[in-house]
Amino acid sequence: MENEMKIKLKVWRQENEKAQGKFEEYDVNTNPDMSFLEMFDVLNEQLITEGKDPVAFDHDCREGICGMCSMVIDGRPHGPKGGITTCQLHMRSFNNGDTISVEPWRANSFPVIKDLSVNRSSFDRIIAAGGFVSVNTGNAVDANSILIPKETADKAFEAATCIGCGACVSACKNASAMLFVGAKVTQLALLPQGQAEREARVVAMVNQMDAEGFGACSNTGACAAECPKEIPLSVIATLNREYMKAKMNGK
Amino acid sequence: MKVLSFLFNSSIGRKFAMALTGIFLITFLLVHCGVNATIFFNDGGETFNEAAEFMGTNWLIRTMEIGLFIGLLWHIFQGLWLWQNNGMRRKQKYGKSAGNANSTWYSRSMGLLGTLLLLFLVLHLKHFWIVSRFTDEITSGQETLYGEMMEVFGADGLISVVVYVLGCISLSYHLLHGFQSAFQSLGINHPAYNPIIKSLGFGFSIIVPLIFAAMPLAMHLGLLQ
């Protein structure tokens, strides 16, 4: 068939967090219209038929909004294309006969659960430390009762597009979470609802980030370049500014 | 002082300290380069020796020298600490990584470039700073600082010249990332200023090391009297 495509996969297999992992090679018959995750489904069907253990990988919405998929493909988080997640990557981005290497996010703060699936609860703990606003319960407030300039709303939304996938950490040579934390802090610092906890939030989130074992920022820009939502590096500058301001105020 | 403790115990504070000391060292480079460039007047080092005499005896400059060493040591030790500490954040390395697809090699090699600079600096201080501060060679009038330079870089100084040029290349790449990175660490990132910071940083990182490298080269090649 004209549309047939044969590729060789080098996949990281690791039984659990403590086990020693290694690359395994698989031949997969796929076609250019398949998504990268569908190609993995095909591989897993094949492995199950052969009575072997299928490859564990994270996925959920398969439309680029949930932030679950997490594969480092040929050395790049979410693969060779910019601005998309692994689930939005298609086999047409590769050539017939290619050898493709697939690894999990690698960072001490993202321990491997199994194969390509990693534990990202360190991100949850950073959010729990301060990445929220406190509101009174009761009836929903009228949408226009707090006026927010369009420009500010747009900037906040740009930061809010972060899906928390962790590609920034996986791309960073220091496994730093600054782009993720920067996006959350920027979003809430811009909006009136975020003002009450503004200084306490940034200090708490940065403390948690450091405690989780993420590295410091070297400003290489790798995170922003690999971010599927194209969060700009300026959110890190905002985070630095917010943190400094809070610290100078004795927080 | 508690209010400033974040400079020593948080990741952002440490980078803030790197940025502040880095910008301080950049201003020092500008002065150092400006003073030394007087050798290109080609007046047998007369202007240069006068400038060196002023820098060596003026109380304000001598006081600032202490600040310079504090800033330099802070930058060195904090930099080495960050290099070592950041390097431990990914125990299991990638089998295949495509770093060049998302960042420049020199932005990922600041620790290495800084270490090369440090090695160069040890030699550099031995050549000139120790001679002028801790021996009486220059104060007693036996030798001028210009004469000292001629001796180090002269006909027999090929190895020194090569080391100095390599030092300048390391400096150039260190600055190419460091200059603009310092502003980002201080939280300065705005579409209105970014082009100025970028072009100023690029110009500085190329021109200043080039002028520095021209000094030993010109002396070795006998272009200066």
Interface residues (C-beta under 8 A of the other chain):
Chain A: K10 W12 G21 F23 V72 D74 G75 R76 P80 S101 E103 R106 A107 N108 S109 V112 A171 K173 N174 A175 S176 V206 N207 M209 D210 G213 F214 G215 A216 C217 S218 N219 T220 G221 A222 A225 E226 L233 S234 I236 A237 T238 L239 N240 R241 Y243 M244 K247 M248 G250
Chain B: V3 F6 S10 S11 I12 G13 R14 K15 F16 L82 N85 N86 G87 M88 R89 R90 K91 Q92 K93 Y94 G95 K96 S97 A98 G99 A101 N102 S103 T104 S107 R108 M110 H177 Q180 S181 Q184 S185 L186 G187 I188 N189 H190
